[in-house]
């Protein structure tokens, strides 16, 4: 048998072995790749959820000047959908079920600056829910009165400003302090717990659905192309 035929035979036997295993080579590779994918840790999960919340807040931020300049150009139904997302994913799930139940109680016991944050953060959660109630009430039914334009702009402006500071402190102070209270095993267990809560609440991966929802809102309002937010070149010195 010459070398060429030998190589062909070896390749054939290798392919046959894969076929006999009942799993195509491409499928095997895909299975291996999935097995290698790292699990999302609890802190990573919290921060990517913050990403969805921030994008909802950016919808409010971009709407405020429109409300003040020409309120009739604003889509109340899109704002209502944004507030619904903020309520269910941000307030009811992320804040109540994760932060207020599992994170703040542990951080509150710590000495130093981290331990001082949970009380004010919870107070801000409550204020945020009041503002969300207002946004939902004003935009219900996809309609909005002219008299509500400025009060709504002011409410959303305040909410955005508050959460810019709120989420930044959580990401840089509260979450790291909370993570440091746990061993690697405990962190792994709480990561599983958060995933269990998420699936129980949403029936599947709530983050993926929330991201798709906010993406759809951005498309509807013309906010999906982030290149439009690139500022001009600064003046030369």
N, C-alpha and C positions, 0 to 999 in steps of 0.2 A: 504494500500500500504506500503510495507516494505521500509527501507531506501535505499537499493540498487536500487530498481525499481524507487524510487523517484529521485535519483541522475541521473539515466539514462534518465528519462523523462525530467529533467531540462536541461541536456546536449543536448537532441534532440531538445527541444524548442529553445535553444540558437542558434543551428545550423540552424534551420528553419528560425529564424529571420534574420540571415545573408543572407541566400539564397533568402529570400523574398526581401531583400534590393537590390538584383541584383549584389552584389559584394562579391566574395569569401573573407574569412578571411585573407588569405595571401596577397591578392591584397590590402585589406584595410590597413594592416600593412605597405605595401610598400608605399602606398599613404601617410600615416602619416609620415613615415620616410623622404620621399621627402619633405614634407611640413616643416619638422623641419630642413632641411639642410640650413645652413647659406649662405647668398649671398656672393659672392666674392667681396670684397671692391675694390675700385680703386687702392689703394696702394698695396694690395695683388696681384692684377692683374698685375700691373707693375713689381713687383718683380718676379712673376712666369714667366713672359715673359723674364725677365733678365736670368732666369734659362735656357731657350731654347737658348738664345743668347750665354750664357757661354758655353753650350755644343757644339755649333757650333765652338766656338773659341777653345775648347779643341781638336776638330778634326784637326784644323790648327796646334795647339801646338804639337800634336803627329806626324804630318806629316813632320814638319820642319827637324828633324834629319834624317828622311828617305830620304828626298830630297837631303840632303848633303852627305849621305853615299851611297845611291843607288837609284837614282831618278827613274829608270825604275820599281822599286817595288811599286811606288806610283800609285794609281788609279785616273787618272785625272777626270774621269766622276764623282767620288764621291766628289772630290773637287769642281767641277762645280755645283753639286747639293747643296752642302753646301753653296756656294756663292749665289746661287739662293734663298735659304731659308733666308740667312742673309740679302739679298737685300729686298725681299718682306715683310718678317715678322719683321725683325729687323730695317731696315732703312726706308722703305716706310711707314710701318704701325706704329711700336712702336715709332720711332724717330720723323718722320714728323707729323703724325696725332695726336699723343698723347703728347709727350714731348714738341716739338717745338710749337705746336698750343695751348695746354691747360695748360702746367705746367711751362715752362720757362718764359712766359710773366708775370705770377703772382709772381714767385720767384725773377725775375729781379727787382721788385719793393721793395723788402725787404732790410732792412739794415743788416749789419753784414756779415759774411762770405758766407752765403747761396746765397745772392744776387749777389755775384761776380762770381758764377759758370756758369750761363747760357751761357755767351759769349764764354768761352773757351770750354764748352761742345758742343756747336753748331759748333765751329771750328773743333773739333775732329770728329763730325758727318761728316762734309764735307770731311775731310781727309780719314775717313773710307770708304766713298763712292768711293773715287778715288782708294783706294786699292781694293775694291770689283770689280770695273770696270776692274782692272788689272788682278785679279784672274779669272774672267769670260772670259776675252780675251785670257789668256794664256792656259786655260783648255777647251776652246770651242771645241766641236766635240769629246770630250773624248781623246784628244791627247795633248802631251806636248813635246816641243823640249828640248834637253839637255841644250841648252844655257839659258833657262829660269829657270833652277833648282835653282841656287843660288839666283838670283833676286827675285824669287817667295818665297823662304824660308825666305829671309830677309824682304820682304813685309808682309808676314803672321806673322812673329815673332814680327814686330813692331806693327801690328794691335792688336795682343793678349796682348802685354805689355800695350798698350794704354788703351784698354778696361778693363783690370784688375783694373786700377786706376779709370777710368771713371765710371764704374758701381758701384764700391765700394763707391765713393763719392755721387753718385745719391741715392743709397740705404740708406746711413747713414746720409746724410746732406740735399740733395735737396728734396727728396720725403717727409721726415718728416716735413721739413719747409713748403713745399707746403700744406701738409695735415693740418697743424696748422693754415693756413689762412682761413679755411672753418669751418662752423658749421656742426653738424651731418647731418642736412637736406641737406645742399649743397654737402656734401661728398656723400650722397646717390644719389643725382641727377647726379653728375658727374660720379658715378659708372654706372648708367643707360646709360649715354651718351657714355661712353667708350664701353659698351656692344653693343650699337646701332651701333657705328662705326665699331666694330669688325664684327658684322653680316653683315653690309652693304659691307664691304671690302671682306670678305671671304665667305659669304653666310651662315655661321654657326659659330660654336666655332672655331676661328682661332688657339687658343692655342692648342687645342687637335690635330688638323691636323699637326701643326708645331712640336709638341712633337713626334708624330708618324713618321714624316719625319726624324727628327734628330736621332730617335731611329733606323730607318732603315739604315741610314748612318753609325751609330756606329756598327751595326751588320755586315754590308758589309766590314768595315775596321778592324774588330776584336777588337773593343773598348767597346763592350757592357757589358763585365764581369768586373765590377769595382773592384772585389777582386784582380785582377792582378796589381792594382795600390797601393795596400797596401805595405808600405815600410817595410824593414826588421827591426828586433829588434835592437835598438841602442846598441853600445858597453857598457859593464858594467864599471862603474867607480871604 
